[in-house]
Amino acid sequence: MESAPPEPWLNPYEREAWLALAGLLTKLPASLDGQLQADAGLSFIEYMTLALLAERPSRSMQMSEIASYTCASLSRLSHTATRLEKQGFITRQRMPGHGRRTQAILTDAGLAKVESCAEGHVRHVRRIVFDELSYEDVGTVAATGNKIMRAIDERS
């Protein structure tokens, strides 16, 4: 029985794209985290958690849904939520029904915190991402990112 041939190496065009993407995956989170830590005393995952809750009319969301949006494990998100609770930015409560479902609820202090740092965060994102891209580039980034995310989701 013959085995499948090994996957070929990336061609130079693919390699250039992969190295750019790998660099982005490494440097972008560090840049976002650094700006938020310096300006607001929050990590990127803390900010994202608060921002996700702030976008909801109920200011609440199931923890597993937040984990999905932030690509964080439930364990990591639980530690994040504990830090946010200690600062008075969220509360957590069990959801009725079967299973161990918990929801996070954004407090007034949490809403004030995310609102106070959102402008600086958006300014940083605009400076390091959007100011470097044309209108067409933005569409390409969105389309490409969505294709890659779909491929990841389909294979997970």
C-alpha positions in Angstrom: 0.0 0.0 0.0 1.5 3.3 -1.0 1.5 6.2 1.4 0.4 9.7 0.3 3.2 11.9 -0.9 4.5 14.4 1.6 3.1 17.9 1.4 5.3 20.1 -0.7 7.1 23.1 0.8 5.5 26.5 0.5 6.4 28.2 -2.7 8.1 31.6 -2.4 4.9 33.5 -2.8 3.1 31.5 -0.1 6.1 31.7 2.2 6.1 35.5 2.0 2.4 35.6 2.8 2.8 33.0 5.6 5.7 34.9 7.2 3.8 38.2 7.1 0.7 36.5 8.6 2.9 34.8 11.3 4.5 38.1 12.1 1.1 39.7 12.4 -0.1 37.0 14.7 2.8 37.6 17.0 3.2 41.4 16.9 -0.4 42.5 16.8 -1.6 41.0 20.1 1.5 42.4 21.8 0.9 45.8 20.4 -2.8 45.8 21.4 -2.1 44.5 24.8 0.7 47.0 25.4 -1.5 50.0 24.5 -4.3 48.8 26.7 -2.1 48.0 29.6 -0.3 51.4 29.4 -3.5 53.5 28.9 -6.2 51.6 30.8 -4.5 48.9 33.0 -6.4 46.2 31.1 -5.2 43.2 29.0 -6.6 42.8 25.5 -8.8 39.9 26.7 -10.1 42.0 29.6 -10.9 44.8 27.2 -12.6 42.5 24.7 -14.7 40.9 27.4 -15.9 44.3 28.6 -16.4 45.5 25.0 -18.5 42.4 24.0 -20.7 42.9 27.1 -21.1 46.6 26.4 -22.3 45.9 22.9 -25.2 43.8 24.2 -28.5 45.6 25.1 -28.7 43.4 28.2 -25.0 44.0 29.0 -24.8 40.2 29.7 -23.5 37.2 27.8 -22.9 33.5 28.5 -19.3 32.8 29.5 -18.9 30.1 26.8 -20.0 32.6 24.1 -17.4 35.2 25.3 -14.8 32.4 25.2 -15.8 31.7 21.6 -15.5 35.3 20.5 -12.2 35.8 22.3 -10.8 32.4 21.4 -10.0 31.9 25.1 -10.4 28.7 27.0 -13.1 28.6 29.6 -10.3 28.4 32.2 -8.5 31.4 30.9 -11.7 33.4 30.6 -12.6 32.4 34.2 -9.3 33.9 35.5 -10.0 37.0 33.4 -13.5 37.2 34.8 -12.2 36.9 38.3 -9.9 39.8 37.8 -12.7 41.9 36.3 -15.0 41.0 39.2 -12.4 42.1 41.8 -12.3 45.5 40.0 -16.1 45.8 40.1 -16.4 45.7 36.3 -18.5 42.5 35.9 -20.5 40.1 38.0 -21.2 36.5 37.2 -24.2 34.4 37.9 -25.4 30.9 37.2 -27.9 30.6 34.5 -31.1 28.6 35.2 -31.5 25.2 33.6 -29.4 22.2 33.0 -25.6 22.3 32.9 -23.1 24.6 34.4 -23.8 27.7 32.5 -22.7 31.1 33.8 -23.3 34.5 32.4 -21.2 37.6 32.9 -22.9 40.9 33.5 -21.3 44.3 32.9 -21.6 46.7 35.8 -22.0 50.4 35.5 -18.3 50.7 36.5 -17.4 48.2 33.8 -19.3 50.2 31.2 -17.6 53.4 32.3 -14.2 51.7 32.1 -14.7 50.4 28.6 -16.1 53.7 27.4 -13.2 55.5 29.0 -10.6 53.5 27.1 -12.4 52.7 23.8 -11.3 55.9 22.1 -7.6 55.4 22.8 -7.9 51.8 21.7 -9.7 52.6 18.5 -7.1 55.4 17.8 -4.3 52.8 18.3 -6.0 50.2 16.0 -6.5 52.9 13.4 -2.9 54.0 13.6 -1.3 50.5 13.4 -3.9 48.9 11.0 -6.2 51.1 9.0 -4.0 54.1 8.4 -1.7 51.7 6.5 -4.4 50.3 4.3 -6.4 51.5 1.3 -10.1 51.1 1.2 -9.6 48.1 -1.1 -7.0 46.6 1.3 -9.5 46.7 4.1 -12.0 44.7 2.1 -9.2 42.2 1.2 -8.2 41.8 4.8 -11.8 41.2 5.9 -12.5 38.7 3.1 -9.2 36.9 3.7 -9.6 36.8 7.5 -13.1 35.5 7.2 -12.0 32.7 4.8 -9.2 31.6 7.2 -11.6 31.7 10.1 -14.1 29.6 8.3 -11.4 27.0 7.4 -10.3 26.9 11.1 -13.9 26.5 12.3 -14.6 23.8 9.7 -11.5 21.8 10.7 -11.9 22.2 14.5 
